[in-house]
């Protein structure tokens, strides 16, 4: 394991994306480190912008030796990735594998042969060397494939509920709610008695969430969308939302509906709206258009960004360990991946397959197995 094949991304100031396989050295682990043979690294929506940026993937080409994907980028789009131009960067937020070497510390040695999940930002690699603190140790019967998505989706779903409690809210609204993350959030909320309003855009997504027990599912494509949203927020009293869409008027619709519910019993002058704070956190960017706010939600409201790592940074070590343990304990239930498509490096670079996983559609995960032949 002296060498490891690893995927890197590069955007040139001339307007070309290159994703390529390189041979890199695998360092010998220090006392507190482990070497993991990676066997399952998901391609999350949060991985796709670092991978591809604003490249025109309809014109992507794979080199004859199957090791480099190239695609053009319109010069007018380069300003959006100015900070990364002409740099070769690793990719792959998270993944899982088996520990094949470890440093001298007792904690590191105890992990040899174990399945662990890691969060490094460089997981599209055959072997990675990480501190033991950067991994979740899974139970002996957990496979790397099952553990592949241990960090981003499970901890985000748990973090949403924790944020709700920390900020004094009692119910949640979630958009793009039929995603793998959305299904996990529903399972958590059902188990803990948290009221959750799910916003989706297709009837089959309504059916999917209803089947697993979701009580409030609103279809944004329905003619009765705004009425349905009002009824769901009125029934739950939700004043906190997590929005994966980002662009358009959805965040505004949520805030305006929360205000309409909060002010429905107001009498006399109501110049500044309801007194309960209405909060929308944007945590994704499925729609890159501008976020449009139609100011119909009083003066007690906030909209901002929410990032998992910054949220975790607010917690003390015992709380983070508690969340990690829950993920390990429930990886085959609450946090199970419903289905997955396993890809080799070559398959992950094939334009026809990229078109499928870059669509970010509802369903299972595309997962890179860096050691798949």
C-alpha positions in Angstrom: 0.0 0.0 0.0 2.9 2.4 -0.7 0.9 3.9 -3.5 -2.8 4.8 -3.9 -4.8 5.8 -6.9 -6.7 9.0 -6.1 -9.1 11.3 -8.0 -8.3 15.0 -8.3 -10.1 17.9 -9.9 -8.6 20.9 -11.7 -10.1 24.0 -13.3 -7.8 26.1 -15.4 -8.1 29.8 -15.9 -8.4 29.0 -19.6 -11.8 27.4 -18.9 -11.2 23.7 -18.8 -12.2 21.1 -16.2 -10.0 18.0 -15.7 -10.7 15.2 -13.3 -7.9 12.7 -13.3 -6.5 9.7 -11.5 -3.1 10.1 -10.0 -0.8 7.8 -8.1 0.0 9.2 -4.6 2.1 8.1 -1.7 0.4 6.5 1.3 2.1 7.9 4.4 3.1 5.6 7.3 0.6 6.2 10.1 1.7 8.2 13.1 0.8 6.9 16.6 -2.7 8.3 16.5 -3.4 7.5 12.9 -4.9 4.6 10.8 -4.7 3.6 7.2 -8.0 2.7 5.6 -8.6 0.7 2.5 -11.5 2.6 1.0 -14.3 0.5 -0.4 -17.3 2.8 -0.6 -17.4 6.6 -1.1 -20.8 8.2 -2.0 -21.2 10.9 -4.6 -23.3 13.4 -2.6 -24.8 16.6 -4.0 -22.2 18.4 -1.8 -19.4 16.6 -3.8 -20.6 17.5 -7.2 -19.8 21.2 -7.2 -16.2 20.6 -6.0 -15.9 17.9 -8.7 -17.4 19.6 -11.7 -17.9 23.3 -10.9 -19.8 25.0 -13.6 -18.5 22.8 -16.4 -20.6 21.9 -19.4 -20.8 18.2 -18.8 -22.8 17.6 -22.0 -19.5 18.1 -23.8 -17.4 16.0 -21.4 -14.9 13.6 -22.8 -13.0 10.6 -21.3 -9.5 10.1 -22.3 -8.5 6.9 -24.2 -6.7 5.5 -21.1 -9.9 6.1 -19.1 -8.0 8.2 -16.4 -9.0 11.8 -17.3 -12.3 13.5 -17.8 -12.3 16.9 -19.6 -15.1 19.4 -20.1 -15.2 23.1 -21.1 -16.3 25.9 -18.9 -17.8 29.1 -20.3 -15.4 32.0 -19.5 -18.3 34.0 -18.0 -18.7 31.3 -15.3 -15.1 31.3 -14.1 -15.7 34.1 -11.6 -17.8 31.6 -9.6 -14.8 29.4 -9.0 -12.1 32.1 -8.9 -10.6 30.9 -5.6 -9.8 27.4 -7.0 -8.5 28.2 -10.5 -5.3 26.5 -11.6 -5.2 24.3 -8.5 -5.3 20.5 -8.3 -7.7 19.6 -5.5 -8.8 16.3 -3.9 -12.5 15.3 -3.9 -14.9 13.0 -2.0 -16.2 14.2 1.3 -16.8 10.9 3.0 -16.6 7.1 2.7 -15.9 3.9 4.5 -13.4 1.0 4.4 -11.4 -1.4 6.5 -8.4 -0.4 8.6 -5.3 -2.2 7.3 -2.6 -0.5 9.3 -2.4 1.6 12.4 0.0 3.7 14.5 1.4 2.6 17.9 -1.3 4.0 20.1 -3.7 1.6 21.8 -6.7 3.4 20.3 -5.3 3.1 16.8 -4.3 -0.5 17.2 -7.7 -1.5 18.4 -9.2 -0.5 15.0 -7.1 -2.9 12.8 -9.5 -5.0 10.8 -12.5 -2.8 11.7 -14.9 -1.1 9.3 -14.7 2.6 9.8 -16.3 5.7 8.2 -14.1 8.7 7.5 -14.7 12.4 6.6 -11.7 13.9 4.9 -12.7 15.8 1.8 -10.3 13.4 -0.1 -12.2 10.1 0.0 -12.0 9.2 -3.7 -8.8 7.2 -3.1 -7.8 3.6 -2.6 -6.1 4.2 0.7 -6.3 7.1 3.2 -4.4 7.9 6.4 -6.5 9.7 9.0 -6.4 10.4 12.7 -8.6 8.0 14.8 -10.6 11.1 15.9 -11.7 11.6 12.2 -13.6 8.3 11.9 -16.6 6.5 13.2 -15.9 2.9 14.2 -18.7 0.6 13.2 -20.0 -2.6 14.6 -18.4 -5.9 13.4 -21.5 -6.8 11.3 -21.5 -3.5 9.4 -20.1 -3.5 5.9 -18.2 -0.6 4.3 -21.1 -0.2 1.8 -23.6 0.2 4.6 -21.2 2.6 6.4 -20.4 4.7 3.3 -22.8 7.6 4.2 -22.1 7.8 7.9 -21.3 11.5 8.2 -23.0 13.9 5.7 -26.6 12.8 5.7 -27.0 11.2 9.2 -25.2 14.0 11.1 -27.0 16.6 9.0 -30.4 15.1 9.9 -29.5 14.8 13.6 -28.1 18.3 13.5 -31.3 19.7 12.2 -33.2 18.3 15.1 -30.5 19.4 17.6 -30.6 22.9 16.1 -34.4 23.0 16.5 -34.0 22.3 20.2 -31.0 24.5 20.8 -32.8 27.5 19.2 -36.2 26.9 21.0 -38.3 25.8 18.1 -40.7 22.8 18.4 -41.3 21.6 14.8 -39.5 21.6 11.4 -40.1 22.2 7.7 -37.8 20.5 5.2 -37.5 20.9 1.4 -36.4 18.4 -1.2 -37.7 16.1 1.5 -37.8 12.8 -0.4 -34.0 12.7 -0.6 -31.9 10.1 1.3 -31.4 12.8 3.9 -35.1 13.6 4.0 -36.0 9.9 4.6 -33.5 9.8 7.5 -34.9 13.0 9.0 -38.4 11.5 8.8 -37.3 8.4 10.7 -35.7 10.5 13.4 -38.7 12.8 13.8 -41.1 9.9 13.9 -39.0 8.1 16.5 -38.7 11.3 18.7 -42.2 12.7 18.3 -41.0 15.8 16.4 -43.6 17.3 14.0 -42.1 17.6 10.5 -43.5 19.3 7.4 -42.1 17.8 4.2 -42.1 19.8 0.9 -41.6 17.8 -2.3 -42.3 18.4 -6.0 -43.8 15.2 -7.3 -46.7 12.9 -6.3 -44.5 9.8 -6.2 -42.4 11.6 -3.6 -45.6 12.3 -1.6 -46.4 8.6 -1.8 -42.8 7.6 -0.8 -42.8 9.7 2.4 -46.4 8.8 3.3 -45.5 5.1 3.0 -42.8 5.5 5.7 -45.2 7.3 8.0 -44.8 11.0 7.3 -47.9 12.9 8.3 -47.4 16.2 6.6 -46.2 16.1 3.0 -46.8 19.1 0.7 -46.4 18.9 -3.1 -45.1 22.2 -4.4 -46.4 21.3 -7.9 -50.0 20.9 -6.8 -52.6 23.6 -7.4 -53.4 23.6 -3.7 -49.7 23.9 -2.7 -49.9 27.1 -0.7 -53.1 26.1 1.0 -51.6 22.7 1.9 -48.5 24.4 3.2 -50.6 26.7 5.4 -52.5 23.8 6.9 -49.4 21.8 7.6 -47.6 24.7 9.3 -50.7 25.6 11.2 -51.1 22.0 12.5 -47.4 21.7 13.5 -46.6 25.2 14.6 -43.3 25.0 12.7 -41.1 28.1 12.9 -37.9 26.6 11.6 -37.1 25.4 8.1 -34.1 23.8 6.4 -34.0 24.5 2.7 -32.0 22.3 0.2 -33.2 24.3 -2.8 -31.7 27.7 -2.2 -32.9 29.6 -5.2 -36.3 30.9 -6.2 -39.2 31.8 -3.9 -39.5 28.7 -1.8 -37.8 30.1 1.3 -40.0 33.2 1.0 -43.1 31.0 0.7 -42.2 29.2 3.9 -41.6 32.4 5.9 -44.8 34.1 4.6 -46.8 31.0 5.5 -45.3 30.9 9.0 -46.2 34.6 9.4 -49.8 34.0 8.1 -50.2 31.2 10.7 -48.6 33.3 13.5 -50.8 36.3 12.8 -54.1 34.6 12.1 -55.5 35.6 15.5 -54.0 39.2 15.5 -56.4 42.1 16.3 -55.9 45.8 15.8 -52.6 47.1 14.2 -50.2 44.3 13.3 -47.5 46.5 11.8 -44.5 44.3 12.6 -46.1 40.9 12.3 -46.0 37.9 14.7 -43.5 37.9 17.6 -42.3 34.4 17.2 -39.0 34.2 15.3 -39.3 32.5 11.9 -36.0 31.0 10.7 -35.1 29.5 7.3 -31.6 27.9 7.0 -30.4 27.3 3.4 -28.1 24.3 3.5 -28.0 23.3 -0.2 -28.1 24.7 -3.7 -30.2 22.5 -5.9 -31.4 25.8 -7.6 -28.6 28.2 -8.3 -30.9 31.1 -9.2 -31.2 34.1 -6.8 -33.1 33.6 -3.6 -36.1 35.8 -3.9 -37.8 37.2 -0.8 -41.2 38.7 -1.1 -41.5 40.6 2.2 -44.7 39.4 3.6 -43.5 38.0 6.8 -43.3 40.8 9.3 -40.1 41.8 11.1 -39.3 38.8 13.3 -37.5 36.5 10.9 -34.1 35.3 9.8 -32.6 33.6 6.8 -29.1 32.3 6.7 -26.8 29.4 5.9 -26.3 26.2 7.8 -23.2 24.0 7.4 -22.7 20.6 9.1 -19.1 21.2 10.1 -19.8 24.6 11.6 -22.7 23.2 13.6 -20.6 20.3 14.9 -18.0 22.9 15.9 -20.5 24.3 18.4 -20.8 21.0 20.2 -18.5 19.6 22.9 -16.7 16.4 22.4 -19.0 14.2 24.4 -22.0 15.4 22.4 -20.2 14.7 19.1 -19.3 11.2 20.3 -22.9 10.6 21.3 -24.1 11.5 17.7 -21.3 9.3 16.2 -22.4 6.3 18.4 -26.1 6.8 17.4 -25.0 6.7 13.7 -23.1 3.4 14.3 -25.9 1.9 16.2 -28.6 2.7 13.6 -26.6 2.5 10.4 -28.7 -0.4 9.1 -32.1 1.1 10.2 -32.5 4.9 10.6 -29.5 5.7 8.5 -29.6 2.9 6.0 -29.0 3.6 2.3 -32.2 2.4 0.5 -30.2 1.3 -2.6 -26.9 2.0 -4.2 -25.1 1.7 -7.5 -21.4 0.8 -7.1 -18.9 2.4 -9.5 -15.3 1.9 -10.3 -13.1 5.0 -10.9 -13.5 4.4 -14.6 -17.2 4.2 -14.4 -17.5 7.3 -12.2 -15.6 9.2 -15.0 -17.8 7.9 -17.8 -19.9 10.8 -19.2 -23.1 8.8 -19.6 -23.0 7.7 -16.0 -22.1 11.2 -14.8 -25.3 12.4 -16.4 -27.2 10.0 -14.2 -25.7 10.8 -10.8 -25.4 14.5 -11.5 -29.2 14.7 -12.0 -29.5 14.6 -8.2 -32.8 12.7 -8.5 -34.7 11.0 -5.7 -33.5 7.5 -5.0 -30.4 5.6 -4.0 -26.8 6.6 -3.9 -24.1 6.3 -6.5 -21.0 5.1 -4.6 -17.4 4.9 -5.8 -15.5 1.8 -4.8 -11.9 2.9 -5.3 -10.7 -0.6 -5.1 -13.2 -2.0 -7.6 -11.5 -3.5 -10.7 
